[in-house]
């Protein structure tokens, strides 16, 4: 199943035809608010499966890119993981972590898949990431059961203002990664059953057409099930919460010389089996 926010309304994108407005088709059994559906994810998933079974054909539903918003526009909690790929830890000059380095991106930075990225300085970096959306309350979840708590996967960018992030004496990761529009996700949510192996997806990022990052999620130090187990051992994960699962090597701040985003740059981030998001940098 693919679920999107189209013109701020909860929408199904079946493989067999036109986009489906959920509130209208369900006779308002489900709200038009995309965020509200996660509290009833199991019920919604069963309903959507019946709707999907009633469609046929092979053409993808088509929606205007400018109408797409975040598939989880107002999460209560946003977890983000650092140093989750060996090559990224190496390019940062750091050892491999024994536990997932965790910070937050404040929810006000979450935005849709296409649009402008206002640059607050000349030190903004890119970090393509697979993003997990939680579908049911998860507390002290065992790793082997973790995928049962996932509503779906989407593409994300963990844009980072490196000067704020790394200012001492104590780095301010959460602030440096939470400027407006620093958390675009989308273009839609794809449920785990759509993938042959949800633990092995290619992700990549280009800046002005130049590929700057490429890896597979199977290279994560802490895979998605382990992240859910470790995070939920500390605090409950709530329906609609997000987990930015970490970025591979290729970030601008690790280059010599360093390279950051400038007005006019276009950043495209992709994840296999999901799609791509695109941001146009502005001053």
ChimeraX attribute file (.defattr): number of C-alpha atoms within 10 A of each C-alpha:
attribute: neighborCount
match mode: 1-to-1
recipient: residues
	/A:1	17
	/A:2	21
	/A:3	23
	/A:4	26
	/A:5	26
	/A:6	25
	/A:7	13
	/A:8	17
	/A:9	20
	/A:10	24
	/A:11	25
	/A:12	23
	/A:13	22
	/A:14	25
	/A:15	18
	/A:16	16
	/A:17	16
	/A:18	15
	/A:19	18
	/A:20	19
	/A:21	17
	/A:22	24
	/A:23	16
	/A:24	14
	/A:25	12
	/A:26	15
	/A:27	9
	/A:28	10
	/A:29	11
	/A:30	19
	/A:31	16
	/A:32	19
	/A:33	17
	/A:34	24
	/A:35	22
	/A:36	18
	/A:37	20
	/A:38	23
	/A:39	16
	/A:40	13
	/A:41	19
	/A:42	15
	/A:43	12
	/A:44	16
	/A:45	17
	/A:46	11
	/A:47	14
	/A:48	19
	/A:49	12
	/A:50	10
	/A:51	16
	/A:52	17
	/A:53	10
	/A:54	9
	/A:55	13
	/A:56	11
	/A:57	9
	/A:58	10
	/A:59	11
	/A:60	13
	/A:61	15
	/A:62	12
	/A:63	14
	/A:64	8
	/A:65	13
	/A:66	12
	/A:67	14
	/A:68	22
	/A:69	27
	/A:70	25
	/A:71	32
	/A:72	28
	/A:73	22
	/A:74	19
	/A:75	20
	/A:76	15
	/A:77	18
	/A:78	21
	/A:79	20
	/A:80	22
	/A:81	18
	/A:82	18
	/A:83	27
	/A:84	23
	/A:85	24
	/A:86	19
	/A:87	18
	/A:88	20
	/A:89	18
	/A:90	14
	/A:91	16
	/A:92	15
	/A:93	10
	/A:94	11
	/A:95	10
	/A:96	16
	/A:97	15
	/A:98	8
	/A:99	12
	/A:100	20
	/A:101	12
	/A:102	18
	/A:103	17
	/A:104	18
	/A:105	25
	/A:106	20
	/A:107	20
	/A:108	15
	/A:109	18
	/A:110	27
	/A:111	22
	/A:112	25
	/A:113	30
	/A:114	22
	/A:115	18
	/A:116	15
	/A:117	25
	/A:118	18
	/A:119	21
	/A:120	12
	/A:121	14
	/A:122	15
	/A:123	18
	/A:124	24
	/A:125	22
	/A:126	27
	/A:127	21
	/A:128	32
	/A:129	27
	/A:130	28
	/A:131	25
	/A:132	26
	/A:133	27
	/A:134	28
	/A:135	25
	/A:136	20
	/A:137	17
	/A:138	22
	/A:139	18
	/A:140	16
	/A:141	22
	/A:142	16
	/A:143	15
	/A:144	10
	/A:145	11
	/A:146	19
	/A:147	20
	/A:148	14
	/A:149	22
	/A:150	24
	/A:151	22
	/A:152	24
	/A:153	26
	/A:154	30
	/A:155	27
	/A:156	32
	/A:157	31
	/A:158	27
	/A:159	25
	/A:160	24
	/A:161	26
	/A:162	21
	/A:163	15
	/A:164	18
	/A:165	17
	/A:166	13
	/A:167	12
	/A:168	9
	/A:169	6
	/A:170	8
	/A:171	14
	/A:172	16
	/A:173	21
	/A:174	18
	/A:175	16
	/A:176	20
	/A:177	26
	/A:178	22
	/A:179	21
	/A:180	18
	/A:181	23
	/A:182	27
	/A:183	26
	/A:184	26
	/A:185	33
	/A:186	31
	/A:187	28
	/A:188	29
	/A:189	27
	/A:190	25
	/A:191	19
	/A:192	18
	/A:193	11
	/A:194	13
	/A:195	14
	/A:196	10
	/A:197	10
	/A:198	18
	/A:199	16
	/A:200	16
	/A:201	18
	/A:202	16
	/A:203	24
	/A:204	23
	/A:205	27
	/A:206	18
	/A:207	18
	/A:208	13
	/A:209	11
	/A:210	10
	/A:211	14
	/A:212	18
	/A:213	20
	/A:214	19
	/A:215	21
	/A:216	17
	/A:217	25
	/A:218	16
	/A:219	17
	/A:220	20
	/A:221	19
	/A:222	22
	/A:223	18
	/A:224	24
	/A:225	19
	/A:226	18
	/A:227	20
	/A:228	27
	/A:229	19
	/A:230	19
	/A:231	19
	/A:232	19
	/A:233	15
	/A:234	10
	/A:235	11
	/A:236	15
	/A:237	27
	/A:238	21
	/A:239	25
	/A:240	30
	/A:241	24
	/A:242	29
	/A:243	27
	/A:244	28
	/A:245	27
	/A:246	28
	/A:247	31
	/A:248	26
	/A:249	22
	/A:250	21
	/A:251	21
	/A:252	20
	/A:253	19
	/A:254	16
	/A:255	13
	/A:256	7
	/A:257	8
	/A:258	11
	/A:259	16
	/A:260	19
	/A:261	22
	/A:262	18
	/A:263	13
	/A:264	14
	/A:265	16
	/A:266	18
	/A:267	23
	/A:268	23
	/A:269	28
	/A:270	25
	/A:271	25
	/A:272	16
	/A:273	16
	/A:274	22
	/A:275	16
	/A:276	22
	/A:277	26
	/A:278	24
	/A:279	22
	/A:280	18
	/A:281	18
	/A:282	15
	/A:283	12
